[in-house]
Structures are given as C-alpha cells and as structure tokens.
C-alpha cells in the first residue's frame, strides 16, 4: 500500500503540478496581461504583467522559460501532493496558501539566484502582489487537478 501511495504522489503530483502551472499559473498571467489595464485600480495595484507561455531561452540553465516553469510546477506538485495528506485545511485553500506563501517565497529568493542574480529581498508591493496571485493560482490549480486522484486519502 505504501509503495502504491508513494507512486501515486510522485506521478499524479508531478502531472497535476505541470497542469496547474500551464493552466492556472500561466493562465492567470495571460489573463492579467491582457485585461488588468482595463481596470485602473487593478492595474495600479498589480502593475504590468509579463507575457505568458514564453518559449524564449531566458530561463535558468538556458532552458525555454515555459519548459522550466512546467518542470518546476511538476516538482511543486509532488510536494503539494505529499503535504496534502497531512493538513486538515480544505484542499483548495491549502493549495492557494501554500502557493501564495511557500512557492512565492521560493520564486522571489531562489529563482533569481539560479539565474545568476541575488535574491529579491525587497520586491516592492506590485511584484509581491503579482507573485502571490500567480503562485497562489499554481497551488490552487495543482490541488484542483489532484482531486480526481484522491491523493488526500
């Protein structure tokens, strides 16, 4: 049983994380890139969003940015699938909070280091709000895609 559960967490977690990254993280960036400027208060709060689904080789290790994000989403999916069993929070709330806090902190501190820059210790309000929104969407989306696989138990 433990072997089956471990395999389920690894396989379904990775796939759900990749799907969460593609649909929810990048989907949120895409939607906000084209629509945030239409609502002045939203544009003022979040600032400009970058384009989504970038295939240019600007990611760490010279990888296309989208490929790097999908692999990163898969790895976060495994972590979320493993932790989901240990929490008593509602699953979608847990996913959003995990993304908004843990993944956002990782994105601001570790990803710049992988790209040869220092950690972003003072991101500013707009970058922090954008990061929390899109990484919260990643966590939410990952748990959303994990639901049919009953990883929680």
C-alpha positions as CSV (number, residue, x, y, z in Angstrom):
1,X,0.0,0.0,0.0
2,X,2.8,2.4,0.9
3,X,4.5,1.8,-2.4
4,X,1.3,2.5,-4.3
5,X,0.7,5.7,-2.4
6,X,4.3,6.9,-3.0
7,X,3.9,6.2,-6.7
8,X,0.6,8.0,-6.7
9,X,2.1,11.0,-5.0
10,X,5.0,11.1,-7.4
11,X,3.2,10.5,-10.7
12,X,-0.1,12.3,-10.1
13,X,1.7,15.1,-8.1
14,X,4.1,15.8,-11.0
15,X,1.4,15.7,-13.7
16,X,-1.0,17.9,-11.6
17,X,1.7,20.4,-10.9
18,X,2.6,20.7,-14.6
19,X,-1.1,21.1,-15.5
20,X,-1.5,23.6,-12.6
21,X,1.4,25.6,-14.0
22,X,0.2,25.5,-17.6
23,X,-3.5,26.3,-16.9
24,X,-3.7,28.3,-13.7
25,X,-0.3,30.0,-13.2
26,X,0.3,30.9,-16.8
27,X,-3.4,31.3,-17.5
28,X,-3.6,33.9,-14.7
29,X,-0.6,35.7,-16.1
30,X,-2.1,35.6,-19.6
31,X,-5.5,36.9,-18.4
32,X,-4.0,39.6,-16.3
33,X,-1.5,40.7,-19.1
34,X,-4.4,41.4,-21.5
35,X,-7.1,42.5,-19.1
36,X,-5.6,44.2,-15.9
37,X,-5.0,47.5,-17.7
38,X,-8.8,47.7,-18.4
39,X,-9.5,48.2,-14.7
40,X,-7.4,51.1,-13.4
41,X,-7.5,50.1,-9.7
42,X,-6.2,46.5,-10.7
43,X,-3.5,48.0,-12.9
44,X,-2.4,50.3,-10.1
45,X,-2.3,47.5,-7.5
46,X,-0.6,44.8,-9.6
47,X,1.4,46.8,-12.1
48,X,2.2,45.3,-15.6
49,X,2.1,41.6,-16.1
50,X,4.6,39.9,-18.4
51,X,3.5,37.8,-21.3
52,X,2.7,34.2,-20.5
53,X,3.8,31.0,-22.2
54,X,7.2,32.3,-23.2
55,X,9.3,29.9,-25.2
56,X,12.4,32.0,-25.4
57,X,15.6,30.6,-23.8
58,X,15.6,33.0,-20.9
59,X,15.1,30.6,-18.0
60,X,17.8,29.1,-15.8
61,X,20.3,26.7,-17.4
62,X,19.4,28.2,-20.8
63,X,16.1,26.3,-20.9
64,X,13.0,27.8,-22.6
65,X,11.2,29.6,-19.8
66,X,7.9,27.6,-20.2
67,X,9.8,24.3,-20.0
68,X,11.5,25.4,-16.8
69,X,8.2,26.5,-15.4
70,X,6.5,23.2,-16.2
71,X,9.3,21.2,-14.6
72,X,9.1,23.5,-11.5
73,X,5.3,23.1,-11.4
74,X,5.7,19.3,-11.5
75,X,8.2,19.3,-8.6
76,X,5.9,21.6,-6.6
77,X,3.0,19.3,-7.4
78,X,4.9,16.4,-5.8
79,X,5.5,18.5,-2.6
80,X,1.8,19.6,-2.5
81,X,0.6,16.1,-3.1
82,X,2.7,14.8,-0.2
83,X,1.7,17.6,2.2
84,X,-1.9,17.5,1.3
85,X,-2.4,14.3,3.3
86,X,-1.0,15.9,6.5
87,X,-3.2,19.0,6.6
88,X,-6.7,19.5,7.9
89,X,-7.3,22.6,5.9
90,X,-9.7,22.4,2.9
91,X,-7.6,21.2,0.0
92,X,-8.1,24.1,-2.4
93,X,-7.5,26.6,0.4
94,X,-4.3,24.7,1.4
95,X,-3.1,24.8,-2.2
96,X,-3.7,28.5,-2.6
97,X,-2.0,29.3,0.7
98,X,1.0,27.0,0.0
99,X,1.4,28.7,-3.4
100,X,1.0,32.2,-2.1
101,X,3.4,31.8,0.8
102,X,6.0,29.0,0.1
103,X,6.2,29.0,-3.7
104,X,6.1,32.8,-3.8
105,X,9.0,33.0,-1.3
106,X,10.9,30.5,-3.4
107,X,10.3,32.4,-6.6
108,X,11.5,35.7,-5.0
109,X,14.5,34.3,-3.2
110,X,15.8,31.2,-5.1
111,X,14.9,31.6,-8.7
112,X,16.9,34.8,-9.1
113,X,19.9,33.0,-7.7
114,X,19.5,30.2,-10.3
115,X,19.7,32.9,-12.9
116,X,22.9,34.4,-11.5
117,X,21.3,37.3,-9.6
118,X,20.9,37.9,-5.9
119,X,17.7,37.1,-4.1
120,X,14.9,39.6,-4.4
121,X,14.7,40.7,-0.8
122,X,12.8,43.9,-1.5
123,X,10.4,43.1,-4.3
124,X,8.1,46.1,-4.0
125,X,4.3,45.9,-3.5
126,X,3.4,45.3,-7.1
127,X,5.8,42.5,-7.7
128,X,4.9,40.9,-4.4
129,X,1.2,41.1,-5.2
130,X,1.7,39.6,-8.7
131,X,3.9,36.8,-7.3
132,X,1.4,35.9,-4.5
133,X,-1.5,35.9,-7.0
134,X,0.1,33.7,-9.7
135,X,1.8,31.3,-7.3
136,X,-1.4,31.0,-5.3
137,X,-3.1,30.2,-8.6
138,X,-0.5,27.5,-9.2
139,X,-1.1,25.9,-5.8
140,X,-4.9,26.1,-6.2
141,X,-4.7,24.6,-9.7
142,X,-2.4,21.8,-8.7
143,X,-4.8,20.7,-5.9
144,X,-7.7,21.1,-8.3
145,X,-6.0,18.7,-10.7
146,X,-5.1,16.3,-7.9
147,X,-8.8,16.0,-6.7
148,X,-9.8,13.2,-9.1
149,X,-6.9,11.0,-8.0
150,X,-7.8,11.1,-4.3
151,X,-4.3,11.6,-3.1
152,X,-5.6,13.0,0.2
153,X,-6.9,9.6,1.3
